[in-house]
Amino acid sequence: MFRRTEPTDCTISWEGRDIPARAGESLAVALLAAGVTAFRQTPVTGTERGPLCLMGACYDCLVELDGQQNVQACLAPVRPGMVAAMQRGARHFHQSEDAA
């Protein structure tokens, strides 16, 4: 589906698998170029969803990034060593202790 036109310069982790990427490109682009199309699962049916708009409007590319949920992969720039995983089910919002 997607094909790289320039060489990669770093590696990121997706679901425990090393993925070649280019620093600064969006996480969504890096994953699509590696053949990953499912970024999250819906809370009710578990249906897999992937990026649709690639500009931050649809929220279908939500992932867990470096331990933080609800990150839009299309807006997250790649940096070497980042660790991402599929977001499964309902999003969890954590209230900080300071806000309590």
WOMO-V140627 format. One record per pair of residues at least 4 apart in sequence whose ideal C-beta (glycine too) atoms are under 6 Angstrom apart, sorted by the first residue. I is the first residue (numbers start at 0). J is the second residue. Records with the same first field share a line. If there is no record, write none. Layout:
I=J + J
//
This chain:
1=31 + 32
3=32
7=19 + 20 + 21
8=21 + 22
9=20 + 22 + 79
10=17
11=18 + 20 + 77 + 81
12=82
13=18 + 83
14=84
18=33
20=29 + 77
22=77
23=76
24=28 + 29 + 77
25=73
26=72 + 75 + 77
27=50 + 60 + 72 + 73
29=77
30=35
36=49
37=47 + 49
38=49 + 60 + 62 + 72
39=48 + 61 + 85 + 86
40=45 + 47 + 87
41=46
42=88 + 89
48=59
50=60 + 73
51=57 + 59
52=56 + 57
53=73
55=71 + 73 + 74
60=71 + 72 + 73
61=69 + 86
62=70 + 72 + 83 + 86
63=68 + 84 + 86
64=70 + 75 + 83
65=82
68=86 + 90 + 91
69=90
70=75
94=98 + 99
//
